């Protein structure tokens, strides 16, 4: 007699963690709640709480679908007409629509009360945990506002639709839409970050100058995202590198001479389309002064760099959530992982990294809310580069460690961790890689009076902690010694980031968190996660990071 029927069921499924499906990402994140309130965004807590439910529920599901069904480029229609369309899965449009309707690109501009940038950072932090790729057009739409405001006649026409809480993905002229999105096309193949090596040329259609029409001829190595309604871009005039707004359609409704060559096949960021494009006499309007393209665009770049900080912090938080939740339920050797000392060391270390990244990002949000204050303006000028460098550098390593907490399960696509890991490097590369950020730190300190003083005014005297006080003195000595300072720029930038994070955690008053961070980051320790020194209250840190399902 065959035993196949009797032994068809070979095993029982047990020792599995309960799903996190549908969890409210805001309600399970105690550090986010505390830092939001600390920096004045608590007036928006109800809307952030509502978005937390969306991010952990339908948007999380949409994120998986949008990554499983990547955008597809269609150069021509079935009749042979050139159309240059990128088609997205409906899940991508759900992500974009939900974010725009909830004000992620518009909140600080439409409702510029104290704490608005902090509140928007919290919304972005939640959204990016569900799907980070859609953050690219959302960020650029948010960040374009200061540049467009430099040209009042262009701002009058475009900003009402940029700031509208309406998403319309149709490929039609902006006059037919209630809301638009803005992209960016800056770099070229021969220059990359060095935009002054660009070769794209701009030729005046009539009278030259700010606000006037030009035709652009050239190639852009990166254009993200190509289905936006218009793009801020750089091209040379006879007065130098200048900034332009280039729409997808001309005023008469015909398509602009903007041609997508191909979509980039990227390591991650799959839901978002990044492309190479050509301008073959593309109509565009000058924004800002001729020859002042980089200064015109720089405020946009500062805001997109801030979103890189928030985005990397978000990826780290979702990785921590997955790891802590898994370890709170999974047993090894008959004992829950989160109760085992070595795993506690790892999880507590990951929790410290996540909260420190969040704290610095939210502090930057407060600075952006107070740029009328000279101290805050100088702080933002420096710490945008510091935070972008450090937080984005820490994300890939941290996410890899969190994935390891799940063992083999963390390496398969059914979990979100592989996607988080693929996504992490882009924030370090986009808007200037690590070296660019560190050189920008030196540039700010050397060319902008008062920036170094603003840094040390922020750091203070160590806030009663001798270890931080000594660390601050080390930073002062490092900047005072200008010999080979460019060679040491990464170390100096890292030290500034760590000191700022330590100071913020100390000020927040949770001694368990601040003492563990300072003992492990400022006093020297292991080079991998899970090497916290003795005496750290790892149980409390793990409990603070672990989702409590309610």
N, C-alpha and C positions, 0 to 999 in steps of 0.2 A: 504494500500500500504506500502511495506517495505521501511524503511528509510536508509537501510544499504548502498545502492549505493550513496545516497545523502550525507551521512555523512562518507563516506569511508576515506576522507582526514580530519583527526582530527586536524591537526595543521600545521602551516607554520614554516619552519626552518629559524631562524634568530638569530641575536646576536651571531654569531659564528666567530671565528678568521680565517683569511686567512691561508692556509697551508704554512709551511716552506719547503715543498718538493723541493729539488734541489737547495737550497740556498748555496752559497759559504761561508763556515764556517770561512774562513780567512777574507774575505772582510767585514763581519758583526762584526768582533771582533777587535775593536779599541785598547783595551789594549794589545792584542797579537801583533799587528803591532808595537806598540810603544816599548814594551819590547824586541821584536826581534831586532829592530834597535838599541836600547840602549846598548845591550850586543853583538853587532857585528855580528849578523846573517843575516843582510840585503842583503848580497851578494847572498843569496839563496832565496830571496823573490819571484822571478818568479816561482820557483819550488814549494815553499810553497803555493803560491796563486793557482797554478794548483791543488795541493793536496787538498786545501780547497774546490774546486769545486767537486772533487771526494768524499771527506768525507761527504759533505752535500747532494750528489746525489746518485750515484750507491752504494757506500759503506754503506751509511745509510740504503738503502733498503736491502743490503746483511746482514747487522747486524740483522735486524728483522728476516730474513729467517734463519740465522744461529742459532739464539736463539730459534726459533720455532721448529727447526729440530735438536735436540741435537745429539752429536756423539754417535755412537753405537759400543759396543765391540763385536767382533766376535772371539771367542777362537779357533774354528775349521772351516775348510772348509767343503763342503758337502760330501767329501769323508772320513772325519774323521781325517784329518791331522791337527795338532796343527799349527795355523798361527799367533795368537796374533795380530790381526789387529783392529784398530779403524777406523770406516768409518765415514766420515764427509759429510755434505750436500755441494753441489757445491758452495753455497754462502760463506762458510768458506774458501774454496780454493781461491775464488775470493779475499777475504780480505787479505789472506796471500800473494797471488801472487802480488797484487797491491802494498802492503807495501814493499815487498822485491825488486820488480822492481824499486821502487822509493827510495831505499837505506835506509830504516828505520833501519835495523840492521847493516848497513855497513858504512854509510856516514862519521863518524868521523875517521874511520880507513883508508878508501880508499881515502879520501880527507881531510887530517888533517890540514887544514888552520885555522886561528883564526876565532872563531865563529861557528865551525863545530858542536860542541855539543849543542850549542844554537839552531842552525838550525834544527838539528835532534830532539831536544826536541819539537820544534814547530810542526814538522811533526807528531811526536808521539801524541802530544796534540790534533791535528786535527783527527788523525786516531782513537784514543780512544773514541772520542765523537760519532763516528759511531758504533764502536763495540770494547769493551775493552778486551774481552776474548782472542782474537787473539794476544793481546799484550804479553801474557806469553811466547810463543816460540820466538816471535820477540825479546823480551827483553833478553832472555837467549842466543840467537844467537849473539846478540850485545855484551853481557857482558862477554862471554866466552873468548874473544880474549886475555886479559892480562894473564889469566891462561895458555892458550895453548902456548903463546909465551915463557913461562918459560921452555918449552921442545922443542927445535928447530926442532928436527927430526919429532915430531908430528905436530908442527905448519906448517912445510914445506908441509906436506901431506894434512892437513885439511884446513888451513886458506884460500887458494885460493877459495875453494868452500864455506866456511863459509861467505866470503865477496863478493861472486858473487851475481849479481842482477838477479838471476834465481831461480825460485821456481819449485821444482819437488816433488810432494807428493807420488810418487810411492814407494812401499816397495821393493826396490832393493838395492844392495850394492852401497856404495858411489862412487866406481870407474865408475859406469854407469850413474852418475849424473853430471850435470854442477854446481849445487848448493845444499847445504845441510842446515839443521837446527839442532841446538843443544839444548838438554833439560838438566834437572838436577834432580838428585835423592839423597837427602841428609838425610832426617829425617827418623827415625824409630819409631815404636809404643811406645817403652818404654822410648824414650828420647825426641822426638819432637825437640825443639830448642836446647836442650843439646846434640849436636852431639857426644860429647865425651862418651856418654852412648851407642853409637852404638855397635852392635855385629857382623856386617858383616865382614867376614874375607877374606883376599887376600893371595893367595898362588902362589909363583913364578913358572912359567912354566919352566924356565931355570935359567939364571943368574938373581939375584934380582937387584933392583935399578931403578933409574929414566929412563924413556923411555922403560923399559922392560915389557914383557908380564906377566900377572898374571891371575889366575882364581879366580873369586869372588863367594862366597857362602853367602847368606843372604837374608834379606827381607827389602824392603823400603816402609814405610807407605805412603809417598807422592812421586810420580814421575810425573812430568809435563814437557812437554807434551809427552805421550808415543809413538807417531808416529814420533818423531824426529829421525834423522839419528845416533846420538850418544848422550851420556849423561855424564856429569861430575858428579862423585859420590865419596863417601868416604867409605873406608874400612880399617880395621886394618891389618898391617903387624907385624912382630916381632919387628919393630922399632917404632910402634905407628900408629896413625890414619893418613892415606895417601890419596892422591887424585888420581883419575884414570879417563881416558876417555874410556867409554864402548860403542862400536858401536852396532847397531842392527844386523850387519852381520859380520861374520868372514872373514879373508882374502881370503879364498877359495870360498866365495860366499854363504856358508850355513848360516842359521839363527843362531844367537848367543843364548846362553842358558839364555835368558831374557824372563821371563814369566809374562804377565799381569794377575793379579788375579781378579781385578774388577775395574770399574770406580767409582770414588767418586760421590755420589749424593749430590751436593753442593747447598747452599743457592742461589748462583748466579754464574756468570762466566760460564754460560751454554754452550756457543759455544766452549769453550775450554775443552779438556779432561784432567782430573787429575786422577791418578791411583795408585793402590798398585801393586808392582812388586816383583818378586823373582829372585834371581840370583842362578842358579844351575850349578855352574862352568862356569859362563859367562866370556868370554875372554875380558880383559881390559888392558890398558897400563898406567903405572904410570906417572903422571905429577908432576914435582917438586920433592923435596927431600922426601925420606921416612921419615915418622913420622911428616911431616910438612904439613899435609893435610889442616888444617884450615888456616894457613897463605897463602897457595897456592890459596885457593878458595876465600880469603877475598876480593880481588879486584873485582872479579865477583859479590860478594854479595853487595859491595858498589855501583856498577853500577845498579844492579837490584833494590836496595833501592832508588836510584835516580829516576828510572822509576816509582816506587810507588808514589813518589812526583808528577811527571808529570802526571801520570795516575789519581790520585785523583783530581788534579787541573783541568784536562780535564773533568772529570765527573761533577765537580761543575760548570764549564763553560757551559756545555750543559744543565744542570738543570736551570741555570740562564737564558740562552737563551730562553728556553721554557717558563719560568715563565714571563720574561719581555715581550716577544712577546704576550703571552696570555693577559696580563694585559694592553697592549697598545691598544687592540682592544675590549676586553670584557667590556660590560656595566653592571653596577649594580645600580639600582635606577635611571636609565637614565643617568648615568655619567660613563665615562671610568674609569676602576679600577686604572690605572696608574696615574690618576689625583687626586685620593682620598688620603688625608694625611696619614692615617694609612698604606695603602698599599705602598705608597711612602717610608715610614719608613722601611717597610720590604724589599722591593726591593733594596733600597739603601744599606741596611745592607748586603744583600746577595751579591751585587755587590762588596762591600769592601772586603768581605771574598774571593771571587773569584780572584780579582785582586791581593790581597796580596799573595795568594797561588801561582799564576802565577809568580809574581815578585821574590819570593824566589827560585822557581824552575829554572827560567831563570838565576838567579845569580849563582846558583849551576852549571848550564851549562857552564857559563863563567869560573868558577873555574876549571872545568874539562878540559877546553881548555888551561889552564895555569898551569898545575901541576908541570911544571919545576920551577915555582916560589914558593919559600918556604912558603910565606904567603898564597898563594892560595892553596897549598897542605895541609897546616894545617887547613885552613878554610874548605876545602872539607872534611877532615877527621872528623871534628866535626859536620858540618852542614848537612852532609848526614843523620846522626842519628836524629838531631834536626828537620830537615824538614820532614823526613819520619814520625817521631812521630806526629808532630803537624798537618800537612796538612792532613794526612790520618785519624787522629782523627776527624777533623772538617768536613770531607766530608759527612758522613751519616746524621748528624744533619742538615747540610746545604741543602742537597738534599731533605730531608723530608719537610723542610720549603718551598722550591721551589715547591714541589708537592702540598702542601696545597694551594698555590696561584691559582692553577687550580681547587680547590675544588674536587668534586667527579671525574671529568675528569682526574685528575692527578693520580688517583688510579687504573685506568683500563689499561690493557695491550696494548690497541691500541695506547697509548702514549708511549714515551720512558722512562718516569719517573720511573715506577716500576722497569724496568731493571737497570737504573742508581742506584736506591736505593739498589737493591740486590747486585749490583756489588761493592758498596762502601766499605763494611767491609773487603774485601779480601786484599786490599792494606795495611790495618793496621795490618793484621795477617801475611801475607806472608813475608818472609825474616826477621822474628823477630817481635814479637808483641810489644805493647807499652812499657812494662816494659823492654824488651830487649834493645830497642832503648835508653831509659833513662839511663840504666846502662852502655850502650856503651858510652854515653856522659861523664859520670863520669870516665869511664876507659880511655877515650882519654885525659881528663884533668889531670888525676893523673899519667899516664904512658908515655905520649908523651910530652916532653919538648916543650914549646913555643906555645902550642895549645890555652891555656887561653889568652896569650898575643895576639895571632892572632885574637881571638874573639874580644877583646876590641880595638884592632887597627882598626878592621872593623867597630865597632860601633861608635868609635870616642867619641866626647864630647856632642853629642846630636844634632849636626848640627843646632844650634841656637834655638832649641825648648826646653824650660825649662822642659816641661813634660817628654820628652824623656831623657833628661839629668838626671833627678831625677830617672827615671826608671832604667837607666844604673847603677847608684850608688846602687840602691836596688839589682841588680843582683850581683854586685861586693861584696856587703856585704853577700849575700846569699852563694856565693862560698867560701868566707873567713871563714865563720862559718862551720866547718867540722863536728860538732856534728850532729848526725842523718841525714847526708847528703843523704844517700841512701833513707831514708824515704821521703825526700823532693825532690827526683829526678824529679818527674813529674812536680812539680811546677817550679823548676829551668829551666827545658827544655822548658816548655811553655813560661816562661818569656824571655828566649833567643830568641825563635822563634818570639814572638811579637815585641821585640826590633829590630830584624833584619828586619822584615817586615816594621815596622815604618820607620826605617832608609832608606830603599830602596825607599819607597814611597816619603819620604821627598826629597831625592836626585833627584828623577825624575822630581820634579818641578811642579806637579799638586797640588796646595794647597787645592783645593776642596777635593781631594781624601785623601791626607796625613792628613789634619786637622781632617777630619771626622774619619779616622782610629784611630788616636792618642786619640781623645776625647772619643771614644767609647771603645777602647781596653786597653789603658794604664791608663786612669783616673778612671776606674771602671764604671760599668753601669749594665744594665739588663742582665739576664742570658739566654735570648732567643733572637732570631733575631727579629728586629722591635722595638728595644728599644734605638735607637740612641738619643743622647741628643739634646736639642734645639740648634738652630743656624746652623745645618748642611744643606748644600745646596742639599737636597734630589732630587730635580728636575734635577739638573745637573748630579748627580750620576746615576739616573734612565735613563736619556737620553744617557749617555755614555755606558750603558749596553744593551740598547734595540736594537735589530737587525733592520737595515734600509734596506728594501728590494729594491734592485736596479737591 
